[in-house]
Amino acid sequence: MLNLIEEDRAFLRTLGALTLNSEGEETLVGLTSAESHLLVNFKAKARTAGDFAERVVYDQVLRLHLRARLDALNKTAGYLGGSGIIGYREGDVVRLKCGGPALDVVGLVDAYPFKDGPEPGVFCVWEESCYRYEQVYPLYAVESVQLASCSARAETSDGAKKH
């Protein structure tokens, strides 16, 4: 079993993010057992300056998991719009038009029901104060961000400097 408290386990199940693999082991959707353990245990470990490579692996595995969750959600909802049709695709960086941190785009999801039917939303993730956040925003609420470098991105996500 993954090292989760029951409250988190129940929440992940309701999201469809937790499943059992063919050996009956708890895994996060789209990941192997080892990758699932890496994601769950990553934040609990004490970090040192030399952990850059591990952080890169964590980010890649997290993206695999989020992509699998988004694909499952789209399949369940019958959304076949595909990423990138409306100008945003996985890996793009956006910001809310009203301001805030830089957000990584995971993909598009059929999320906003209107009178004429559902509209796609932009599924975004970001980290702030050692917490990871996920949110779907309507297309009209976000705009593309061009970042010059990783250091510039860190500054914008802290709100210290805007480009």
Residue pairs with C-beta under 8 A, 6 or more apart in sequence:
1 25
1 26
2 9
2 18
2 26
2 27
2 28
2 36
2 37
2 40
3 37
3 40
3 41
3 44
4 12
4 40
9 18
12 18
12 28
15 69
16 29
16 69
16 72
16 73
16 76
17 28
17 29
17 65
17 69
18 26
18 27
18 28
18 29
19 26
19 27
19 28
19 29
20 26
20 27
21 27
21 32
21 33
23 33
25 33
26 36
27 33
27 35
27 36
28 35
28 36
28 39
28 40
28 65
29 65
29 68
29 69
29 72
30 64
30 65
30 67
30 68
30 69
30 71
31 39
31 61
31 64
31 65
31 68
35 61
35 64
35 65
38 57
38 58
38 61
39 58
39 61
39 62
39 65
42 54
42 58
43 130
62 125
62 132
63 90
63 106
66 106
66 123
66 125
66 134
67 90
67 106
67 107
70 106
70 107
70 109
70 123
73 79
73 109
74 80
74 81
74 107
74 109
74 110
77 109
77 110
77 118
78 110
79 108
79 109
79 110
79 118
79 120
81 108
81 110
81 120
82 108
83 89
83 90
83 107
83 108
84 108
85 108
86 108
86 120
86 139
87 144
88 94
88 105
88 108
88 122
88 139
88 142
88 144
89 105
89 107
90 105
90 106
90 107
91 104
91 105
92 104
92 105
92 144
93 102
93 103
93 104
93 105
93 144
93 145
93 146
93 147
93 153
94 102
94 103
94 105
94 122
94 124
94 142
94 143
94 144
94 145
95 101
95 102
95 103
95 142
95 143
95 145
95 156
96 103
96 137
96 141
96 142
97 140
97 141
97 142
97 143
98 141
99 162
100 159
101 126
101 128
101 156
101 157
101 158
101 159
102 126
102 145
102 147
102 153
102 156
102 157
103 124
103 125
103 126
103 135
103 137
103 142
104 124
104 125
104 126
105 122
105 123
105 124
106 123
106 124
106 125
106 134
107 123
108 120
108 121
108 122
108 123
109 120
109 121
109 123
109 136
110 118
110 119
110 120
110 121
111 118
111 119
111 120
111 121
111 123
111 136
112 118
112 119
112 120
112 121
112 138
113 119
119 138
119 139
120 139
121 136
121 137
121 138
121 139
122 136
122 137
122 138
122 139
122 142
123 134
123 135
123 136
124 134
124 135
124 136
124 137
124 142
125 132
125 133
125 134
126 132
126 133
126 157
127 133
127 157
128 157
145 156
145 163
146 163
147 153
147 156
147 163
148 163
152 161
152 163
155 161
156 162
156 163
